[in-house]
Amino acid sequence: MSIPTKPFAPSDILLTNKVAVITGGGGGIGQGIALAFARFGADVVIADKNPEAGESTAAEVEKLGRRGVSITTDVRDFEQVQTMVDTAVKELGRIDILVNNAGGTRMSAFLELGEQGWDRHIDLNFKGLFGPTDAVAKVMIAQGEGGIIINVSSIEGTRAAPLFSVYAACKAGMLNFTRSMALELADHNIRVNAITPDVVDSPHLKLFDKHYSYLSGGEEGRRRAVPLSRACSVDEIAAPCVFLASEMGRYITGVTLPIDGGTHASSGWVRDPQGRWTLFPT
Ligand SMILES: NC(=O)c1ccc[n+]([C@@H]2O[C@H](COP(=O)([O-])OP(=O)(O)OC[C@H]3O[C@@H](n4cnc5c(N)ncnc54)[C@H](O)[C@@H]3O)[C@@H](O)[C@H]2O)c1
């Protein structure tokens, strides 16, 4: 296969007339990605289990001048996922981008989680990835023009996560699934990548701030623990996703991109109250 020689142009970052499906796109990070994709030219299908949230994001997409279609979907139910994908193709004609974003967790010691808790986490954060990947990849293969799948994992998939053990195991599994699928789908020019956010300012984080403030650390905690000194906005998660999904990312597949303000790099180093880096905070 020949190596392209034409240099990239600024317009290669655009997603003009691409069609993206975003699971859990009704709120938080998924909504941020949906709106950014629309601003960069894509039509967007919101596959959220919450119909009001899905419709509200779809309406925001329409305000940006792109098609926004909400198809209420629980990613844990493969029949619903297949119906969503069939409807998306019927309504918008094709699918070029899939973002597997739906997910979430609650803090719990492993020994208190029990079988129902394990299943709840696995169904949403691990199995919930397979249905959309299966159904959308088949559409992309039939279209014959490549595609991109972005899996929203977490920094917890790359480090120990006490009180989030099953969630973290699912998010780690997601990263290896990403690499395997990158190889299985490479012959179809379908690229598969993962992102690992850390502290993102989403409704989910606000819940943590409210109920587990000692863990979330508040603004002062983030100033000390995050090298870039703050939580990240959903738009700051969306921007690298636009790049990955665009023509400019066309040679990137099978990677895990941390979008974390430096916390993967700092891995245990935090600032003391005077702002000095230390391994043993007091
Ligand atoms: N917020 C963070 O700090 C953070 C950090 C790392 C990774 N993540 C990951 O990012 C993703 C999005 O997180 P968020 O913080 O935006 O969450 P959120 O709770 O703010 O939003 C999640 C959205 O997904 C939808 N959803 C939940 N279950 C669903 C299901 N079964 N099927 C379809 N839709 C469903 C919800 O209705 C909601 O609109 C998750 O996979 C999460 O694990 C979040």
The ligand as a Tripos MOL2 file, in Angstrom:
@<TRIPOS>MOLECULE
LIG
   44    48     1     0     0
SMALL
NO_CHARGES

@<TRIPOS>ATOM
      1 N1        -16.2930   11.7090   35.0070 N.am      1 LIG1
      2 C1        -15.0900   11.2360   35.1940 C.2       1 LIG1
      3 O1        -14.3200   11.8170   35.9760 O.2       1 LIG1
      4 C2        -14.6210   10.0010   34.4360 C.ar      1 LIG1
      5 C3        -13.2810    9.6360   34.5590 C.ar      1 LIG1
      6 C4        -12.8260    8.5180   33.8580 C.ar      1 LIG1
      7 C5        -13.6710    7.8020   33.0260 C.ar      1 LIG1
      8 N2        -14.9830    8.1720   32.9380 N.ar      1 LIG1
      9 C6        -15.8270    7.3730   32.0480 C.3       1 LIG1
     10 O2        -16.4450    8.2440   31.1080 O.3       1 LIG1
     11 C7        -17.7080    7.7250   30.7200 C.3       1 LIG1
     12 C8        -18.7780    8.7970   30.9110 C.3       1 LIG1
     13 O3        -18.7740    9.1860   32.2680 O.3       1 LIG1
     14 P1        -19.5120   10.5030   32.7910 P.3       1 LIG1
     15 O4        -18.7470   10.9580   33.9730 O.co2     1 LIG1
     16 O5        -19.7690   11.4340   31.6820 O.co2     1 LIG1
     17 O6        -20.8820    9.8500   33.3220 O.3       1 LIG1
     18 P2        -22.2930   10.5320   33.5730 P.3       1 LIG1
     19 O7        -22.9290    9.6660   34.6190 O.co2     1 LIG1
     20 O8        -22.1360   11.9890   33.8260 O.co2     1 LIG1
     21 O9        -23.0470   10.3130   32.1700 O.3       1 LIG1
     22 C9        -23.2420    9.0070   31.6850 C.3       1 LIG1
     23 C10       -24.3190    8.9970   30.6060 C.3       1 LIG1
     24 O10       -24.4600    7.6280   30.1900 O.3       1 LIG1
     25 C11       -25.8180    7.2620   30.2430 C.3       1 LIG1
     26 N3        -25.9060    5.8400   30.5480 N.ar      1 LIG1
     27 C12       -25.6830    5.2270   31.7300 C.ar      1 LIG1
     28 N4        -25.8980    3.9070   31.6190 N.ar      1 LIG1
     29 C13       -26.2440    3.6730   30.3380 C.ar      1 LIG1
     30 C14       -26.6040    2.5040   29.6200 C.ar      1 LIG1
     31 N5        -26.6710    1.3160   30.2110 N.pl3     1 LIG1
     32 N6        -26.8790    2.6110   28.3010 N.ar      1 LIG1
     33 C15       -26.8540    3.8190   27.6880 C.ar      1 LIG1
     34 N7        -26.5600    4.9700   28.3240 N.ar      1 LIG1
     35 C16       -26.2570    4.8970   29.6400 C.ar      1 LIG1
     36 C17       -26.4340    8.1210   31.3350 C.3       1 LIG1
     37 O11       -27.8590    8.2560   31.1550 O.3       1 LIG1
     38 C18       -25.6940    9.4500   31.1340 C.3       1 LIG1
     39 O12       -26.3180   10.2880   30.1860 O.3       1 LIG1
     40 C19       -17.9260    6.4650   31.5560 C.3       1 LIG1
     41 O13       -17.5710    5.3310   30.8010 O.3       1 LIG1
     42 C20       -16.9720    6.6510   32.7230 C.3       1 LIG1
     43 O14       -16.5830    5.4290   33.2690 O.3       1 LIG1
     44 C21       -15.4850    9.2540   33.6120 C.ar      1 LIG1
@<TRIPOS>BOND
     1     1     2 1
     2     2     3 2
     3     2     4 1
     4     4     5 ar
     5     4    44 ar
     6     5     6 ar
     7     6     7 ar
     8     7     8 ar
     9     8     9 1
    10     8    44 ar
    11     9    10 1
    12     9    42 1
    13    10    11 1
    14    11    12 1
    15    11    40 1
    16    12    13 1
    17    13    14 1
    18    14    15 2
    19    14    16 1
    20    14    17 1
    21    17    18 1
    22    18    19 2
    23    18    20 1
    24    18    21 1
    25    21    22 1
    26    22    23 1
    27    23    24 1
    28    23    38 1
    29    24    25 1
    30    25    26 1
    31    25    36 1
    32    26    27 ar
    33    26    35 ar
    34    27    28 ar
    35    28    29 ar
    36    29    30 ar
    37    29    35 ar
    38    30    31 1
    39    30    32 ar
    40    32    33 ar
    41    33    34 ar
    42    34    35 ar
    43    36    37 1
    44    36    38 1
    45    38    39 1
    46    40    41 1
    47    40    42 1
    48    42    43 1
@<TRIPOS>SUBSTRUCTURE
     1 LIG1         1 GROUP 0 **** ****
